[in-house]
């Protein structure tokens, strides 16, 4: 998953807080609280604005369940916070990369109209129709007896 770090110089903020009457031992708590609030606001913005405008949302609660800061929140001793995908299913690195994924071969499980040419009558040519799998059911290979009839032994 892509990560990036942001470093801040809080010296001016610390000087202003001290001028307003805050004590030096309160500064780490103030910074931790501020970082956690900023992370939650960022998480909310990602869930409510960025995600719906970037993808087709089929499950509205998916991103809310996936993105979290729990377990990696800022404390007085560790002024770092992280927003991460706790489910590990959002594939956010693929979304960060972007683009449209295309099939590399011509064998698609659900062919599109671009890959399948039709005849003038609208039928799909034989070479583009699905093939029977080896050892699969073929029409005419199974004899189903009528009621009251005994099935012949093979």
Buried (B, 14 or more C-beta within 10 A) or exposed (E): EEEEEEEEEEEEBBEEBEEEEBEEEEBBEBBBEBBBEEBBEBBEEBBEEEBEEEEEEEEEEBBBBBBBBEEBBBEBEEBEBEEBBBEEEBEBEEEEEEEEEEEEEEEEEEBEEEEEEEEEEEEEEEEEEEEEEEEEEEEEEEEEEEEEEEEEEE
